[in-house]
Amino acid sequence: MCGIVGYVGSKQAQSILLDGLKRLEYRGYDSAGLAMVTSDGMTVSKSVGKIKELEAVLGEEEIVSSHGIAHTRWATHGEPNEVNAHPHIDTNGDIALVHNGIIENYRTLKEYLAQTGCVFRTDTDTEILVHLIRSYYTGDLTEAVRIALTQVEGTYGIAVISTAHPNMIIAAKMGSPLVIGHGEDENFVASDVSAMLKHTNRVVYLEDGVIATVTSDSYDITTIDKVHISPQIQDINWSLDEIEKGGYDHFMLKEIHEQPTTLNNAIRGRLNFDEGNARLAGLNLHREELLNVDRVIITACGTSWHSGLIAKYLIEDLARISVEVEYASEFRYRSPIINEKTILIAISQSGETADTLAAMREAKQRGCTVLGVVNSVGSSIARGSDGGVFIHAGPEIGVASTKAFTSQVMVLTLIATLLGRMRQVSVQRGQELIQKIEEIPSQVAKILANDETIKKIADIYYNADNFLYLGRGINFPVALEGALKLKEISYIHAEGYPAAEMKHGPIALIDDKMPVVVIALKDPVYDKVMSNIAEVRARSGQVIAIATEGDTEIAERVNHVIYIPETDRLLTPLLSVIPLQLLSYYIAVKRGCHIDQPRNLAKSVTVE
């Protein structure tokens, strides 16, 4: 993995491929390369590092070609170096391939190919695939790819070109996202629509187990068993401006500041003030089906898992339904107990997270109703679930998720409200909640407008080696999310804990060099949290408190206070997380880190 771009048409391919790669940089990568078919044969260029390094390798004179593929790699097999970078070519140098995913049986295939005299140049699993295609090639490139893929176990999104077919790209997908872009006398292949949005907004999302033969004026899609598929063209409503920085220094900062808008997008048309309820037609479930639910399983990874933890508090409080939150990577390996009264909610920003997809499929195989909470229309989870809710956050380019997290929490709040109103929540309580939900976007804007305090705190603690984040109740997951953000982009070790659990281990770490971020809001556990703060201060810990506006008492007990507006206790995570996002950002800036592309991380993790 990580990014694929392919072009076939009448224009010069090099600049289109490079521009596409640049628009995929946010996904994270360690090397890059491209292959183009020219009048002299196959031209392959690779480099370690950023796209600018690849541009330096290519030089100023553009290679004459209207047909090529390109890739940014995030290493899985083999260290990041020029040899292991994609594209990979066959022994004759006639076929080139780029690949996202993992070939799980590559060792077996490698042994087979070695017996035929094949010589390997790299440490990757991908190289085996291009040699396998060559071994089956007899003049029909599509057929060679098809036969090769019947031998493969694992996940893949691939694009293949050949000097013998100078107007053709073969694309195939299994568990790794791939999309065709439909243009005028030109067509595109990419792992993400952002790579082609400059040229077309008309796309075809490929399903698992299909092969597409793409030329400049057509594309033919079949299953691996040769069953023809009629493509469904979708129009992408994202604008190019949405994937540009818009004057901000980093995409992450832009996306933090977009949250008043994205939260409005998440609730637009979904609030019923008269009934104190949410409108969520996309769930595709009748009232009787929702009333029959007695257990909810939420599965997700990373930041999305934290939003799921918040949803547990929301659903159990409002609907009195038992909720379990599972790491998607562990879910299908523990023989989960599922029955007809269970609903599984799969949460993923990209809708392509491999572990979450696998968990969703496991649940469906066991007869469970699956709902998706995703950002990307046309994604695998969106297409494979029984129903769900789009968060409408728009493209999120920064690897560290910010606006997608709050939009997920907002949508999950609406789901919890709907379930609660069906059971025990009164109209009056529902109306109060809906009114407070409507106020959240403007309250977020208020926090964002007063970030000078956060900048000053970042200036003091950016050299710290460790941070501790504490929260209680529904804000414990926010502490986890705050710690994750700091780790992701500043490379400072940080841990999130329930505040009361500090005494059972972490307290041993606290000294005058340990900043401790405490979410201490005016809620039912406020006095308990104040006691936890006293325990930290007694050991000379430096306390940064996230507090409710108007709380003057706390200022006397901590080193620093960041205030947020008052809201319903169940909605506080939507506000308390905003200062933590900004604190992580400003600390990372002070440390000179790569904000949007932190080391070793990828935006969409499409391998297990």
Stockholm file with secondary structure:
# STOCKHOLM 1.0

chainA/1-608         MCGIVGYVGSKQAQSILLDGLKRLEYRGYDSAGLAMVTSDGMTVSKSVGKIKELEAVLGEEEIVSSHGIAHTRWATHGEPNEVNAHPHIDTNGDIALVHNGIIENYRTLKEYLAQTGCVFRTDTDTEILVHLIRSYYTGDLTEAVRIALTQVEGTYGIAVISTAHPNMIIAAKMGSPLVIGHGEDENFVASDVSAMLKHTNRVVYLEDGVIATVTSDSYDITTIDKVHISPQIQDINWSLDEIEKGGYDHFMLKEIHEQPTTLNNAIRGRLNFDEGNARLAGLNLHREELLNVDRVIITACGTSWHSGLIAKYLIEDLARISVEVEYASEFRYRSPIINEKTILIAISQSGETADTLAAMREAKQRGCTVLGVVNSVGSSIARGSDGGVFIHAGPEIGVASTKAFTSQVMVLTLIATLLGRMRQVSVQRGQELIQKIEEIPSQVAKILANDETIKKIADIYYNADNFLYLGRGINFPVALEGALKLKEISYIHAEGYPAAEMKHGPIALIDDKMPVVVIALKDPVYDKVMSNIAEVRARSGQVIAIATEGDTEIAERVNHVIYIPETDRLLTPLLSVIPLQLLSYYIAVKRGCHIDQPRNLAKSVTVE
#=GR chainA/1-608 SS CEEEEEEESSSCHHHHHHHHHHHTGGGCCSEEEEEEEETTEEEEEEEESSHHHHHHHHCSSCCCCSEEEEEEECCSSSCSSTTTSSCEECTTSCEEEEEEEEETTHHHHHHHHHHTTCCCCCSCSHHHHHHHHHHHCSSCHHHHHHHHHHTCCEEEEEEEEETTEEEEEEEEEEBSCCEEEECSSCEEEESSGGGTTTTCSEEEECCTTEEEEECSSCEEEEETTCCEECCCCEECCCCGGGGSCTTCSSHHHHHHHTHHHHHHHHHTTCEETTTTEECCGGGCCCHHHHHTCCEEEEEECHHHHHHHHHHHHHHHHHHCCEEEEEEHHHHTTSCCCCCTTEEEEEEESSSCCHHHHHHHHHHHHTTCEEEEEESCTTCHHHHHSSEEEECCCCCCCSSSCSHHHHHHHHHHHHHHHHHHHHHTCCHHHHHHHHHHHHHHHHHHHHHHTTCHHHHHHHHHHTTCSEEEEEECGGGHHHHHHHHHHHHHHHCCEEEEEEGGGGGGTGGGGCSTTCEEEEEECSSTTHHHHHHHHHHHHTTTCEEEEEEETTCCTGGGTSSEEEEECCCCGGGTHHHHHHHHHHHHHHHHHHTTCCSSSCTTCCSSCCCC
#=GC SS_cons         CEEEEEEESSSCHHHHHHHHHHHTGGGCCSEEEEEEEETTEEEEEEEESSHHHHHHHHCSSCCCCSEEEEEEECCSSSCSSTTTSSCEECTTSCEEEEEEEEETTHHHHHHHHHHTTCCCCCSCSHHHHHHHHHHHCSSCHHHHHHHHHHTCCEEEEEEEEETTEEEEEEEEEEBSCCEEEECSSCEEEESSGGGTTTTCSEEEECCTTEEEEECSSCEEEEETTCCEECCCCEECCCCGGGGSCTTCSSHHHHHHHTHHHHHHHHHTTCEETTTTEECCGGGCCCHHHHHTCCEEEEEECHHHHHHHHHHHHHHHHHHCCEEEEEEHHHHTTSCCCCCTTEEEEEEESSSCCHHHHHHHHHHHHTTCEEEEEESCTTCHHHHHSSEEEECCCCCCCSSSCSHHHHHHHHHHHHHHHHHHHHHTCCHHHHHHHHHHHHHHHHHHHHHHTTCHHHHHHHHHHTTCSEEEEEECGGGHHHHHHHHHHHHHHHCCEEEEEEGGGGGGTGGGGCSTTCEEEEEECSSTTHHHHHHHHHHHHTTTCEEEEEEETTCCTGGGTSSEEEEECCCCGGGTHHHHHHHHHHHHHHHHHHTTCCSSSCTTCCSSCCCC
//
